[in-house]
Amino acid sequence: MRELGTGIGWRPEIADAVEGLAGVDWVEVVAENLCAGHVPESLLRLRERGVTVVPHGVSLGLGGADRPDAGRLAELAAKATALGAPLVTEHIAFVRAGGPLTASPALEAGHLLPVPRTWDALDVLCENVRIAQDALPVPLALENIAALFSWPGEELTEGRFLAELVERTGVRLLIDVANLHTNHVNRGEDPAKALAELPVEAIAYVHVAGGVERDGVWHDSHAHPVPPAVLDILSDLASRATPPGVLLERDDDFPPAQDLAAELAAIRATVRDATARGAAARGATVRGAAARGATVRGAAARGTAAIRPAAPVAGAGGPAVALAGAGAAAGAGAPDGRCPAPRVAGGPAGRAAGDAPAPRVAGAGRPVAGAGPGAVRQRVGIAQAALLSALVAGTPAPEGFDRARLRVQSRALAAKRAGIVAKVAPELPQILGAGYRPAFLAYAGSRPLRGGHRRDALDFAEHLLIAGRPEDPVARRRLTTWWRERAGARPGRTGRLVRAARAALAGRRAA
C-alpha cells in the first residue's frame, strides 16, 4: 500500500491553516463537498506542492440493502480522477432505507448508521463492495464507523466482520481509532480485541479524532481535541503494524492553527514511539523463536543418538528398531494407536465456547428456500427500514433494540439536521432567533429527511407557515418572503400554505 504519511482533513473553514501547516503530507476531502470540474484553489495549490488529496465519501451507503447507485459511483470516480487520488474511501454503513425493495417509504438518515454484524448483512455488503470496486478507477478502502447502539442478534465481532470483508473482496481498510473508542464506551467492545482480529496488513490509513462524553454516552463529534484514550488505541495499532498513513479529522469548532499543529505532532510522536516499541517486541519474539528452535534441534540430535538396536520380537522374523521415548507418543491420544483426527478450526470440537463462528462462503449451510440474493437483500432491507423509521419518523422501535439508546440516536440525528440546515439556510436562525432550534427539533421528530438539506429547509419553513408560525407577525412575514423567493411553483402545494402566505403578506402590506 502506498505510504501517505501524516495528514489532516481539509475543510473550507481551515483551508488557509492547512496550507500553512508544516509537515502535512496529504489531506482528505469530503467527496460530496466537491465538484469534479471545480476543485477549490486551495486544493489545487496543495497538489502543486506534492500533497496527496484523497476523496472520502459519505453517501454511497454500501452497507444498505440496495445496490449502490451508479450515478453516485460515477461522481466519486470522476472526483478521484480530477484529484489524481491514489485511492478513495467510504464507510461500512447504511444511510438510507425503504423504497421498492421493502415496499415502504424511502427514508434518508443524513448520517452513517451501523450495519448488523450478521452473515446476511455481510453477504449484501460484499456484493455492494464488488460493484463499487468495478466502477472506481482506483482502490477502495472502507472505514469502520462509530455507533450509539448495537443490533440485536449479531453473529460476528467487529474484527471478524472486517476480516471476512477483506478476505472476500480484497478491499482495503480505513481504521478509525476514535470510532473504536466510541464503540468501547457505548457498546462495551474491546478495541484491542478488534485490532487483534482484523488483518492489519489491509490497512490503507488511520483516522484520529476527538469527541465528548455526555451522560455516559460518547459522541464522536470531530469538534473536540483528541483524548489520550484515542491516542492509546493508535499506539496499540501502530505497535502491531506501521500504518501507511494517519489523518487528523476535525469537522467543527475549529481551533487555531497552532492547536492543530500540536495535535499532529502528538499523532506523529505516538506512531513513532509505538512503531519502535513494536519492532523491538517483534525482534525479541524472533530471537526467542530462534532460541527455541535451537533447543528443539538439539533435542532432535540427542534423540537420534539415542536410537539403539532393540531385541528381536519373538516371531517377528527379523530385527526390530525401537525409538527411546517414542513408544508412548506413538499412540498418545488414541486407544488404538492411530493418530487422532485433526480438529477443524471453528468446528464443534475446535472452537472454544464464546468464539465467533468459522468463516464461511456466502450462502453456505443455509436452506435453499428463501436464501437467494434477493431474499437476503430483502431481509436486510426490512430490518434497516424498520430501524430507520423508528429513528427519523417516530415509529415504534423494533424488537430487541435498546430503546433508550435509540432515543439518544434519534435526538442526535435531529440535532445534526438542525445544524446542517442552519448552515445551508442561515437566514432561518436569523429570522427565528432562539426559537429556531426547538422548532426544528419538534418538526424533525416525525418528519424524515427526504430530499436533501436545502429541501429540508424549505419544508421546515412550509411546516411553520401552515401552522401560522412564528407568532411574531414581523418574523412570519420575513419567513414567508424567504420561502416564496426560494420555493417557486411546486405541484401539490397545499391550499392552506397558499392562504397562510397570502395572509402573512397582506398583514405586511397593512402594516
PyMOL commands that set and color helices and strands:
alter all, ss='L'
color gray80, all
select helices_A, chain A and resi 12-20+31-33+41-48+70-83+119-135+158-169+177-187+191-197+200-202+228-240+257-305+327-330+373-392+403-424+427-444+453-466+473-487+495-510
alter helices_A, ss='H'
color red, helices_A
select strands_A, chain A and resi 5-9+26-30+52-56+88-91+94-99+104-113+140-143+172-176+203-208+212-214+217-219+245-248+308-309+321-322
alter strands_A, ss='S'
color yellow, strands_A
deselect
rebuild
show_as cartoon
